[in-house]
Amino acid sequence: MKIRVKRVSPTAILPTRGSSSAAGYDLYADLQEDAVIAPHSTAKIDTGLQFELPEGYFAGIFARSGIATREGLRPANCVGVCDSDYRGNYIVAIHNDSDAERRVTPHEKIAQMIVMPYLPLEFEETDDLTDTERGAGGFGSTGK
């Protein structure tokens, strides 16, 4: 599948994969200087890229395990959703979960993007649902 991408900044880096089997494509910070993120704060980091996804697909924006575990940085909304009709810049809101100031440097890998299909749904209101063995059992109801 080919995804059309527009580089809106001359310094923007196109997404890359860490290996031929990687599901996620790394997104890079399109910064001219370091961005400082205070403890327990969020900063919006632009990728300098815009995408044209096919109808029926969306881009999920996920944390990169390295920056999350080493630096305590992750997407502020945990998983971002970019719809196929969105044509603006992909901007990742990065949250600093640590107690120390953190820096994002120019061209640093900040998140990973996974393009996935979705099912368009229609909701049909009803007064009752079919019974199951689990029923309404919630948190912890299926085991320890």
N, C-alpha and C positions, 0 to 999 in steps of 0.2 A: 504494500500500500504506500502511495506517495502522499505526503502531507505538504501542502504549500506553506511556505514560511517567508515572511517579509522581515528583513533586517532594517529596523528604523533608526539604528545608530551604527555608525561605521565601526565601532569597537565591540559590537555585540558578537557573541560566539554562538554558532549553531549548536543544537543539542548533540551530545555524543553518548555512546554506550561504553560501559567499562569492559564488557566482553561480548562475544557474539551471541551469548545466550541470555544476556541481561534483558529483563522486561522493561526496566526504566531507562529513560534517556536523561542524562544529566543536564540541568539548566544552570547557567552561569550568571554571576552578578555583573551587570553592565554598569560599572562604577568608574569614575575618574580618580577617586581617592577612597581611602578606607571609610566604611560606615561603622560608627561606634554605636553599640546597642547596650544600654544600661541594664543592670540586673532587673529581671521580671518586667521588661519592656519589649515593645514591638517596633520594628522598623520595616518600611516597605522598600523592597529591593527590586529594581527593574531589571528585566532580562534584555531589554532592547529589541525584543522579537514579538511579532504578531503571527498568528497561525490561522489557517483555513482548514478546519476539520470537516470530514465528510458528514453529511446528515446521518443520524443514528449513532454517532460516536461522541465522546467527550474526553477531555484530558483530565486525568486525576493528578494532582500535584502532591507528592508525598515527601516526607523527610528522607534525607540521606543518612544512613546509619552512622557513618563516620563522624560527621559534623554534629549529629545529635548526641552521640555517646561521649565524644571528646570535648565538645564545646558547650553542650546543653542548648543548642540552637535547633529549632524546628519550625515548620509552617505554623503560624498562629492559630489557624483554623483546623489544625491537624491534617486534614486532607482538603485541598482546594479542588473545586470543580469548575472547569472552563467548558462552557457549552459550545456546540458547533456554530452557533450564530454570533458568537462574540468575536469581534475583530480588533479589539484594542490590545495594548501591550500586555504581555504576561508579566505581572508583578507579583512577587512572592512576599507576603507579610511574614517576616522572620521574628519569632519570639525567643527571647533569652530566658530560659528556665533557671539559669544558674544565679549564684549570689555575687558573681563578678562581672565586670564590664567585659564585653566581647566585641571583636572586630570582624567585619566581613570585608575582605580585600577585593580589589578589582579582579575580575575574571575567576573568582573562586566559585567552585561548584556549590550551589545553595539548596538545591532540591532535585527531585527526579520526577519526570513526567511519564505517565503511562496512559496511552490512548486505548480506550475501551469502548465496546458497544454497549448500548442500553436498550431496554425494551420500552416503547411507548405504551402507556397503560390507560385504561379507563376504569374509574371506580364506580362500582354499582352498590348503592346503599341497600342494606338489608336489615331485617329485625332479628335474624338469628344466623349463626355460623354452624358449620358441621362440627360434630364432636370428634375429639381425638383423645388418645390415651393420656397425653400430657395435660390437656385442657388449658386452664389459665395459670398453671404453675409457672412462676417467673424465676427470678434470680436464684440460682442454686438448686432448683427443683429437679434437675436431671442427674445430680451427683454432687460430689464434694468439690 
